[in-house]
Every structure is written in structure tokens, then in C-alpha cells.
Amino acid sequence: MSEVKYVLIVGDGMADYPIPELGNKTPLQAAYKPNIDSIAAKGRNGLIKTVPDQLSPGSDVAICSVLGYDPQRYCTGRGPLEAPSRGIKLADTDTAYRCNLITERDGAIVDYSAGHITTDESSKLMAAVKEALQEPGIEFYSGLDYRHFLILRNFTNPELIECTPPHDAIGVPVSEMLPKAKSPEAEKTARLLRDLIEGSKEILRSHPVNVAREKAGKMPGNLIWPWGGGKKPSMPTLREKYGLKSAVISAVDLVKGIGSYAGMEAIKVSGATGMYNTNYEGKAEAALEALERNDLVFVHVEAPDEAGHVKDYALKVKTIEDLDKRLVGRILKGLREPCTIAILPDHPTPIKIGTHTRDPVPFAIQSPFLKPDGVLKFDELSAREGAFGLIEHDYLLSILLSLSKQ
């Protein structure tokens, strides 16, 4: 066990651009967040680039980067990174895809999450898809809410197929976004993926779950959408890499899956949903408990990212305020010994565009080993004045661990 304890908190997608309706403030600037601001005021601040220019600004890239894993080496796709959280075993010859339930209307993608369909509803829809479309070498697995999985056994070249994340294609015709082969040898598999998407439409359109949702004025989950395909990575654990015993607290399969590869204890919190109604208090209490037996506890909250995707600035402000009051405040109050605590977004999810960007994000570190740098607020503008400056070629966890060695 390390002599120093660490708490790392990620508010997914918290960073943003100035919003006219908020007086040209960002949600972080507009939110009332005294606890997060206190970390900034008592610690040191800066901006950190979590997404290399040559990679897409996905949470897989950003979370790997935050935890000290080179995303260019270890980010093989959303599917294989998420699969372990559902107990899905992958061989070296298998390809795993994330498989969203989405809403298609008049030939276009209108919602990447089928109106944030519930897990109970989506599991019934995926069961119907599995019964109709699964065959040897093609396997479907249910996940959380709209997030599911498609596994292709004995297919080793997912990089030869272009699949677009559905949240990057809102309003775009389905026909323009279907999987495309980048080389002739991948055409057979690309056609298989297209056939599965098209085949799901007939299965899901008249399913009782979707009939009921449409009757209630909700968006149906009327199409599957595979994306983020890849092979399982070979990653050293955080104990092997840094000598840390660690734990992860998240409702999101991607984060739990990365944690699994990293050898982190996965802590389940009742009522943790990955949405705005998540159990912030439960996550805080679980973090304090886990800190007693671990060197590092990583707490991830998805809600601000989801608010960014639906372009709801008021909701995004609320998720930040909930994170501050109901989680960060409880953790700060409950710490029993001096601890290094850091907070940051993994990437921006600006309200204006509703998807991720690779802009640098603010971070703050409060530590017994650091003197304050005079920054009093935690936001994108204030962080520019922080003592850390702009960090482009280092990882947040590496910075945390270096503090105790100074």
C-alpha cells in the first residue's frame, strides 16, 4: 500500500464553451460549486490535453489518458474496452462493438440513445434482436440503458471498417452513415454489419416495448447501431505500472471496463445510473469506504456529458451543482486523513455542438505537497492562470504521483 492516498474525480464532459443564455459563461462558470472551487483555491490548477490531435475525442481516449495509459497504444475501440464490465470474454481473434439502441425517423438518425431508454425496456428489445439475428460467430449482449454489445468471433481486422458513433450523426440519413469497408477484404464484414442494422428495423419497429413508448410520446429504440469496434488490449495494471492498489466507481461500462483491464476493484453502487438521477451520495460514501483499503479511488460521473449531448445548458449546470454538493462535498467532509484529491472533466462536451471536442480541460489538485497558486475558481478561464499551465504531453495520474516525490 502507498503511504499517500489519492482521490480522482472526473465529471464527464463538464468543460464547455461560453453560452449566450448563461451570460456568455460556461456551465462551470455559471454553476454554484463551492466544494469544487475550494479544491481549486486550496490547490493548484491548469489545463491538460487529454486527447491527442491524431485521435477522435472519445471518452475511451480521454479516460485512458487520465489514468496514465497511452491512448494511441491501448484504445483499440469502445467495444473491447467496455465488454469486460459485462463479463464478456474476448479471444485475441474476436472483435467487440458497442451496439446502441437508437431512434431512426424518416430515414435519419434522430436520437443516439432512443430517448434514454431504460435498461428494463432495452433488455427486452435486445432479447428480440438476439433471438432473430444471432447465429454462430455473431453474438449480442445486453448492457445498461441504450448501451449494448455485438461480438464478432474470429474477425481480427476491425480497423478496416469505418463505423460512425451515432451521437456524431444526429440528423444525418442512415444510408450515409452505414458501416463502410476501407479495403476489399473487409467488405463481407461491412455488409454483415449493414444487414444486421437493416434487419433490426423490422424486428424492433412493431415490438410491444416500442409501441408503448411511442404511445406515451417517447422515442422508440427502433434500430441497432454498432460502432467502436476493436480487439481487446493488453494493458499493465495500475499496480504493475505505478504500484497502486486502486478502485473505480462508475455506472458506465466503458469506465468499468478500462478499470477491469487496469486491475482496479470495481465497486457497485446501488442507484448509480450513468444519468442525471444517479446516486451521487452513494458514490461518495463508497469512495470514502474504498479509500480505506486502496491507494487510489477513481470516481466517475457521466451526467454532465449526457446533458451536453442533449444540448441542455440548464441541465448541465444542475449536474455540475449536484456533483459538487452531493458528491464532492461529502467526500471532502468525510476524509479522515490528509489526501491528494484531483478533479477534472475527461473532455469537453459543448452544448453548442452536442458532442465531444479535444480542447484542453481544466484540472485542479489539492494536496499536502502543494501550496495554493492563487486561483480561486474551477473553470476553463480560471485554469489558464494556474501554476501548472498547459500540459500537453503528460497524464493526470502521473502528475498526481509525482507530487509526493518532490
C-alpha positions as CSV (number, residue, x, y, z in Angstrom):
1,M,0.0,0.0,0.0
2,S,1.2,3.5,-0.8
3,E,1.7,5.9,2.1
4,V,-0.3,8.6,0.2
5,K,-4.0,8.3,-0.6
6,Y,-5.4,9.7,-3.8
7,V,-9.0,10.5,-4.9
8,L,-9.5,11.3,-8.6
9,I,-12.9,12.7,-9.6
10,V,-14.0,13.0,-13.3
11,G,-17.1,14.9,-14.2
12,D,-17.5,13.6,-17.7
13,G,-17.8,16.3,-20.3
14,M,-18.1,19.2,-17.8
15,A,-15.9,21.6,-19.9
16,D,-17.7,23.7,-22.4
17,Y,-17.8,27.0,-24.4
18,P,-19.4,30.3,-23.3
19,I,-23.2,30.1,-23.7
20,P,-25.2,33.2,-24.5
21,E,-28.1,32.1,-22.3
22,L,-25.7,31.9,-19.4
23,G,-24.4,35.5,-19.9
24,N,-21.6,34.1,-22.1
25,K,-20.4,32.0,-19.2
26,T,-19.6,28.3,-19.4
27,P,-21.7,25.9,-17.3
28,L,-18.7,25.5,-15.0
29,Q,-18.6,29.3,-14.6
30,A,-22.3,29.6,-14.1
31,A,-22.7,26.7,-11.6
32,Y,-22.7,27.2,-7.8
33,K,-20.0,24.8,-6.8
34,P,-18.3,25.9,-3.6
35,N,-16.7,22.5,-2.9
36,I,-15.1,22.1,-6.3
37,D,-13.9,25.8,-6.1
38,S,-12.4,25.1,-2.7
39,I,-10.2,22.3,-4.3
40,A,-9.0,24.9,-6.9
41,A,-8.5,27.6,-4.2
42,K,-6.6,25.3,-1.8
43,G,-4.6,23.6,-4.6
44,R,-3.0,24.2,-7.9
45,N,-4.7,24.4,-11.3
46,G,-4.0,24.1,-15.0
47,L,-5.2,22.9,-18.3
48,I,-4.5,19.4,-19.7
49,K,-4.9,18.0,-23.2
50,T,-6.4,14.5,-22.7
51,V,-7.0,13.8,-26.4
52,P,-4.0,13.7,-28.9
53,D,-4.6,15.6,-32.1
54,Q,-4.5,12.4,-34.2
55,L,-7.2,10.6,-32.2
56,S,-11.0,11.1,-32.0
57,P,-12.2,12.8,-28.8
58,G,-14.0,9.9,-27.3
59,S,-14.2,9.0,-23.6
60,D,-12.2,5.9,-24.3
61,V,-9.2,8.0,-25.3
62,A,-9.7,10.6,-22.6
63,I,-10.2,8.2,-19.7
64,C,-7.2,6.1,-20.7
65,S,-5.2,9.3,-20.9
66,V,-6.3,10.5,-17.5
67,L,-5.3,7.1,-15.9
68,G,-1.9,7.2,-17.5
69,Y,-2.3,4.8,-20.4
70,D,-1.2,6.0,-23.8
71,P,-4.4,6.0,-25.8
72,Q,-2.6,5.6,-29.1
73,R,-1.5,2.2,-27.8
74,Y,-4.3,1.0,-25.6
75,C,-7.5,2.4,-27.1
76,T,-8.4,-0.3,-29.5
77,G,-12.2,0.6,-29.6
78,R,-15.1,1.3,-27.3
79,G,-16.5,-2.2,-27.7
80,P,-13.5,-4.2,-26.3
81,L,-12.9,-1.6,-23.6
82,E,-16.5,-1.9,-22.3
83,A,-17.0,-5.6,-22.8
84,P,-15.3,-6.8,-19.6
85,S,-17.7,-4.8,-17.4
86,R,-20.4,-7.2,-18.6
87,G,-18.4,-10.3,-18.1
88,I,-17.9,-10.8,-21.9
89,K,-14.9,-12.9,-22.6
90,L,-12.9,-12.0,-25.8
91,A,-10.3,-14.1,-27.5
92,D,-7.5,-12.5,-29.4
93,T,-9.3,-13.2,-32.7
94,D,-12.6,-11.6,-31.7
95,T,-13.9,-8.1,-32.4
96,A,-16.3,-6.3,-29.9
97,Y,-18.6,-3.5,-31.0
98,R,-20.6,-1.1,-28.8
99,C,-24.2,-1.5,-30.0
100,N,-26.5,1.4,-29.3
101,L,-30.3,1.2,-29.5
102,I,-31.1,4.4,-31.4
103,T,-34.1,6.1,-32.9
104,E,-34.4,6.4,-36.6
105,R,-37.2,8.5,-38.1
106,D,-37.9,9.2,-41.8
107,G,-34.6,7.6,-42.7
108,A,-32.4,9.7,-40.4
109,I,-30.8,9.2,-37.0
110,V,-32.7,11.4,-34.5
111,D,-31.5,10.1,-31.2
112,Y,-28.4,8.2,-30.2
113,S,-30.0,6.8,-27.0
114,A,-33.6,6.0,-28.0
115,G,-34.7,8.8,-25.7
116,H,-32.5,7.4,-22.9
117,I,-34.5,4.2,-22.9
118,T,-34.5,2.3,-19.6
119,T,-32.5,-0.9,-19.0
120,D,-35.6,-2.9,-18.5
121,E,-37.1,-1.8,-21.8
122,S,-33.9,-2.2,-23.8
123,S,-33.1,-5.6,-22.5
124,K,-36.5,-6.8,-23.9
125,L,-35.6,-5.3,-27.3
126,M,-32.2,-6.8,-27.3
127,A,-33.6,-10.2,-26.5
128,A,-35.7,-9.9,-29.6
129,V,-32.7,-8.9,-31.7
130,K,-30.7,-11.8,-30.3
131,E,-33.4,-14.3,-31.0
132,A,-33.8,-13.2,-34.6
133,L,-30.3,-12.2,-35.7
134,Q,-27.8,-14.1,-33.5
135,E,-26.1,-17.1,-35.2
136,P,-22.7,-18.8,-34.8
137,G,-20.0,-16.1,-34.8
138,I,-22.5,-13.3,-34.2
139,E,-23.4,-12.6,-30.5
140,F,-25.5,-9.9,-28.9
141,Y,-25.2,-8.9,-25.2
142,S,-27.4,-6.6,-23.2
143,G,-25.9,-3.7,-21.3
144,L,-27.1,-0.7,-19.5
145,D,-29.9,1.6,-20.8
146,Y,-29.2,2.1,-24.6
147,R,-25.6,0.7,-24.4
148,H,-25.3,-2.9,-25.7
149,F,-22.7,-5.1,-27.4
150,L,-22.2,-7.0,-30.6
151,I,-19.4,-9.6,-30.7
152,L,-18.0,-11.0,-33.9
153,R,-16.0,-14.1,-33.2
154,N,-12.9,-14.7,-35.4
155,F,-12.8,-11.3,-37.1
156,T,-9.5,-9.7,-36.5
157,N,-9.4,-6.5,-38.6
158,P,-12.0,-4.0,-37.3
159,E,-9.7,-1.1,-38.3
160,L,-10.6,-1.9,-41.9
161,I,-14.3,-0.9,-41.3
162,E,-15.5,2.6,-40.8
163,C,-18.3,2.9,-38.2
164,T,-19.7,6.3,-37.1
165,P,-20.7,6.9,-33.5
166,P,-24.4,7.7,-33.5
167,H,-24.0,10.8,-31.3
168,D,-21.9,12.2,-34.1
169,A,-24.6,11.7,-36.8
170,I,-27.8,13.2,-35.4
171,G,-30.0,14.4,-38.3
172,V,-27.9,12.5,-40.9
173,P,-29.5,10.0,-43.2
174,V,-28.9,6.4,-42.0
175,S,-27.9,5.4,-45.6
176,E,-24.9,7.8,-45.4
177,M,-23.7,6.5,-42.1
178,L,-23.8,2.7,-42.5
179,P,-20.6,0.8,-42.0
180,K,-18.1,1.1,-44.9
181,A,-15.2,-1.2,-45.8
182,K,-11.9,0.5,-46.1
183,S,-10.5,-2.3,-48.2
184,P,-11.9,-5.1,-50.3
185,E,-11.2,-7.9,-47.8
186,A,-13.4,-6.2,-45.2
187,E,-16.4,-5.7,-47.5
188,K,-18.0,-9.0,-46.4
189,T,-18.0,-8.0,-42.7
190,A,-19.1,-4.4,-43.5
191,R,-22.0,-5.9,-45.4
192,L,-22.8,-8.1,-42.5
193,L,-23.0,-5.1,-40.2
194,R,-25.2,-3.3,-42.6
195,D,-27.5,-6.3,-42.9
196,L,-27.8,-6.6,-39.1
197,I,-28.7,-2.9,-38.8
198,E,-31.3,-3.2,-41.5
199,G,-32.6,-6.5,-40.1
200,S,-33.1,-5.0,-36.7
201,K,-35.5,-2.4,-38.1
202,E,-38.2,-4.9,-38.9
203,I,-37.8,-6.7,-35.5
204,L,-37.9,-3.6,-33.4
205,R,-40.5,-1.4,-35.2
206,S,-43.5,-3.3,-34.0
207,H,-42.1,-4.6,-30.7
208,P,-44.6,-4.0,-27.8
209,V,-42.0,-2.0,-25.9
210,N,-41.6,0.4,-28.8
211,V,-45.4,0.6,-29.4
212,A,-45.9,1.5,-25.8
213,R,-43.1,4.1,-25.9
214,E,-44.5,5.8,-29.0
215,K,-48.0,5.8,-27.5
216,A,-46.5,7.6,-24.4
217,G,-44.8,10.1,-26.6
218,K,-41.3,8.6,-26.1
219,M,-38.7,7.8,-28.7
220,P,-38.6,4.2,-29.7
221,G,-35.4,2.0,-29.8
222,N,-36.1,1.0,-33.4
223,L,-32.6,0.4,-34.8
224,I,-29.3,-1.1,-33.5
225,W,-26.2,0.8,-34.3
226,P,-22.8,-1.0,-33.9
227,W,-19.7,1.2,-33.6
228,G,-16.4,1.4,-31.8
229,G,-15.2,-2.0,-32.9
230,G,-11.9,-3.4,-31.8
231,K,-9.8,-6.1,-30.3
232,K,-9.0,-6.5,-26.6
233,P,-6.0,-4.5,-25.5
234,S,-3.1,-5.9,-23.5
235,M,-2.6,-3.4,-20.6
236,P,-0.5,-3.4,-17.5
237,T,-2.4,-3.0,-14.3
238,L,-2.0,0.2,-12.2
239,R,-0.3,-1.9,-9.6
240,E,2.2,-3.1,-12.2
241,K,2.6,0.3,-13.7
242,Y,2.6,2.5,-10.6
243,G,2.5,0.2,-7.6
244,L,-1.1,1.3,-6.7
245,K,-3.9,-0.6,-5.3
246,S,-6.9,1.1,-6.8
247,A,-10.7,1.1,-7.2
248,V,-13.2,2.5,-9.7
249,I,-16.7,3.8,-9.1
250,S,-18.8,4.4,-12.2
251,A,-22.1,3.4,-13.7
252,V,-20.6,3.4,-17.3
253,D,-19.4,0.2,-18.9
254,L,-16.6,2.0,-20.6
255,V,-15.0,3.3,-17.4
256,K,-15.6,0.0,-15.6
257,G,-14.1,-1.9,-18.5
258,I,-11.0,0.2,-18.6
259,G,-10.8,-0.3,-14.8
260,S,-11.0,-4.1,-15.3
261,Y,-8.0,-4.1,-17.6
262,A,-6.2,-1.8,-15.2
263,G,-6.8,-4.2,-12.3
264,M,-9.0,-1.8,-10.4
265,E,-11.6,-3.0,-7.9
266,A,-15.0,-2.3,-9.4
267,I,-17.3,-1.0,-6.8
268,K,-21.0,-1.3,-7.5
269,V,-23.3,1.5,-6.1
270,S,-27.0,0.9,-5.9
271,G,-28.8,3.6,-7.8
272,A,-25.8,4.6,-9.9
273,T,-27.3,5.1,-13.3
274,G,-24.9,7.0,-15.6
275,M,-27.7,9.6,-15.9
276,Y,-28.9,12.8,-14.1
277,N,-30.7,10.8,-11.4
278,T,-27.5,8.9,-10.4
279,N,-26.9,8.2,-6.7
280,Y,-24.2,10.9,-6.0
281,E,-24.4,10.3,-2.3
282,G,-23.9,6.6,-2.6
283,K,-20.9,7.1,-4.8
284,A,-19.4,9.5,-2.3
285,E,-19.9,7.0,0.6
286,A,-18.5,4.2,-1.5
287,A,-15.4,6.3,-2.3
288,L,-14.7,7.0,1.3
289,E,-15.1,3.4,2.2
290,A,-12.9,2.2,-0.7
291,L,-10.2,4.6,0.2
292,E,-9.6,2.7,3.5
293,R,-8.3,-0.3,1.6
294,N,-7.0,1.3,-1.6
295,D,-4.3,3.8,-2.5
296,L,-6.3,5.4,-5.3
297,V,-10.1,5.7,-5.8
298,F,-11.3,6.9,-9.2
299,V,-14.9,8.3,-9.1
300,H,-16.6,8.9,-12.5
301,V,-19.9,10.8,-13.0
302,E,-21.5,10.7,-16.5
303,A,-24.3,13.1,-16.0
304,P,-22.7,16.4,-17.4
305,D,-21.7,14.6,-20.6
306,E,-25.3,13.4,-21.1
307,A,-26.6,16.9,-20.6
308,G,-24.1,18.1,-23.2
309,H,-25.2,15.6,-25.7
310,V,-28.8,16.7,-25.5
311,K,-27.7,20.4,-25.6
312,D,-29.4,21.3,-22.4
313,Y,-27.4,24.1,-20.7
314,A,-29.6,24.4,-17.6
315,L,-29.5,20.6,-17.1
316,K,-25.7,20.7,-17.4
317,V,-25.4,23.4,-14.8
318,K,-27.6,21.3,-12.5
319,T,-25.5,18.2,-13.0
320,I,-22.4,20.2,-12.0
321,E,-24.1,21.6,-8.9
322,D,-25.3,18.1,-8.0
323,L,-21.8,16.7,-8.4
324,D,-20.4,19.5,-6.2
325,K,-23.0,19.4,-3.4
326,R,-23.9,15.7,-3.3
327,L,-20.6,14.0,-4.1
328,V,-17.6,16.3,-3.8
329,G,-18.8,18.0,-0.7
330,R,-19.5,14.6,1.0
331,I,-16.1,13.3,0.1
332,L,-14.2,16.4,1.3
333,K,-16.2,16.3,4.6
334,G,-15.6,12.6,5.1
335,L,-11.9,12.4,4.5
336,R,-10.2,11.1,7.7
337,E,-6.6,11.9,6.8
338,P,-4.7,14.2,4.5
339,C,-5.3,13.2,0.9
340,T,-4.4,14.3,-2.6
341,I,-7.6,15.0,-4.4
342,A,-8.0,16.0,-8.1
343,I,-10.9,16.9,-10.2
344,L,-11.3,17.4,-14.0
345,P,-13.5,16.6,-17.0
346,D,-12.2,14.0,-19.3
347,H,-13.1,16.1,-22.3
348,P,-15.4,18.9,-23.2
349,T,-19.0,18.2,-24.4
350,P,-20.1,21.6,-25.6
351,I,-23.8,22.4,-25.6
352,K,-23.4,24.2,-28.9
353,I,-22.4,21.1,-30.8
354,G,-23.7,18.3,-28.6
355,T,-20.6,16.1,-29.0
356,H,-17.0,15.8,-27.7
357,T,-14.1,18.0,-28.6
358,R,-10.4,17.6,-28.0
359,D,-9.9,21.1,-26.4
360,P,-7.7,21.0,-23.2
361,V,-9.7,20.7,-20.0
362,P,-9.3,22.4,-16.6
363,F,-7.9,20.4,-13.7
364,A,-7.3,21.2,-10.0
365,I,-5.2,19.3,-7.5
366,Q,-5.4,19.8,-3.7
367,S,-2.5,18.1,-1.9
368,P,-0.5,18.3,1.3
369,F,2.5,18.6,-1.0
370,L,1.3,21.7,-2.9
371,K,1.0,25.4,-2.0
372,P,-2.0,27.2,-3.5
373,D,-1.4,29.1,-6.7
374,G,-4.0,31.8,-6.1
375,V,-6.7,30.6,-8.5
376,L,-10.0,30.8,-6.7
377,K,-12.5,29.2,-9.1
378,F,-12.6,26.0,-11.1
379,D,-13.5,26.7,-14.7
380,E,-12.0,26.8,-18.2
381,L,-10.9,30.5,-17.9
382,S,-9.5,30.5,-14.4
383,A,-7.4,27.4,-15.1
384,R,-5.4,29.3,-17.6
385,E,-3.9,31.3,-14.7
386,G,-2.9,28.1,-12.7
387,A,0.6,27.2,-11.8
388,F,0.6,24.0,-13.9
389,G,-0.1,26.0,-17.1
390,L,-1.0,23.9,-20.2
391,I,0.1,20.3,-20.0
392,E,0.1,18.5,-23.4
393,H,2.3,15.5,-23.1
394,D,1.7,14.1,-19.6
395,Y,-1.0,12.2,-17.8
396,L,-3.0,13.4,-14.8
397,L,-2.3,10.4,-12.7
398,S,1.4,10.7,-13.4
399,I,1.3,14.3,-12.2
400,L,-0.5,13.2,-9.0
401,L,2.0,10.5,-8.2
402,S,5.0,12.9,-8.9
403,L,3.8,15.3,-6.2
404,S,4.8,13.1,-3.2
405,K,8.3,12.7,-4.7
406,Q,9.0,16.4,-4.9
